Amino acid sequence: MGNTSQQKTTSAIDAHHYTYQVRWDAKSKQYQATVAELPECTAASPSQIEALTAVETEAMRRIAAMHAAGIPAPIPLTERRYSGKILLRIPPELHRELSIAAATQHISLNRLIANRLAGGAADEETPDNQSDV
C-alpha cells in the first residue's frame, strides 16, 4: 500500500477500527478470524470470541512491528476517503443491455447501475423515485 493518502502514521492507527470477520470453518471445526486491512493476520479457535480476540491481538502486534520498522500501517477501511467513482469494464453485450434498460426507465446508465448495486429495487422506479403503480 504505497498510497500515502491511504496510510497514517502507525502510532495513530487504532486496531479496533479495522474490519474483522469471524466465520465457522467446517473442515477445521473452528472459527477463523481475519482482518481485511491486514490479510496476513489470522487466528483460529473453537470459540468466536477467542478467535476475534486472538486476531485483534495479532493485528496490534503487526501494527507495532510496522511502527518499529518505520512502515506505515494501513488506514482502516471505514476511515478511508472514497471518491464515489469506480472504473468498471463489462462485456459490450451487457453494456448494451444496461443502456437499453436505463433508457426505457428514463434514468441515466450511472443511476441504473448504482440502483442495481444498491439492491435492485430502486431501478424499477421512475426518475423521481415514484412507483409507476
C-alpha positions, 0 to 999 in steps of 0.5 A, a space after each residue: 500500500 504505497 498510497 500515502 493518502 491511504 496510510 497514517 502514521 502507525 502510532 495513530 492507527 487504532 486496531 479496533 477500527 479495522 474490519 474483522 470477520 469471524 466465520 465457522 470453518 467446517 473442515 477445521 471445526 473452528 472459527 477463523 478470524 481475519 482482518 481485511 486491512 491486514 490479510 496476513 493476520 489470522 487466528 483460529 479457535 473453537 470459540 468466536 470470541 477467542 478467535 476475534 480476540 486472538 486476531 485483534 491481538 495479532 493485528 496490534 502486534 503487526 501494527 507495532 512491528 510496522 511502527 518499529 520498522 518505520 512502515 506505515 500501517 494501513 488506514 482502516 477501511 471505514 476511515 478511508 476517503 472514497 471518491 464515489 467513482 469506480 472504473 468498471 469494464 463489462 462485456 459490450 453485450 451487457 453494456 448494451 443491455 444496461 443502456 437499453 434498460 436505463 433508457 426505457 426507465 428514463 434514468 441515466 446508465 450511472 443511476 441504473 447501475 448504482 440502483 442495481 448495486 444498491 439492491 435492485 429495487 430502486 431501478 424499477 422506479 421512475 426518475 423521481 423515485 415514484 412507483 409507476 403503480 
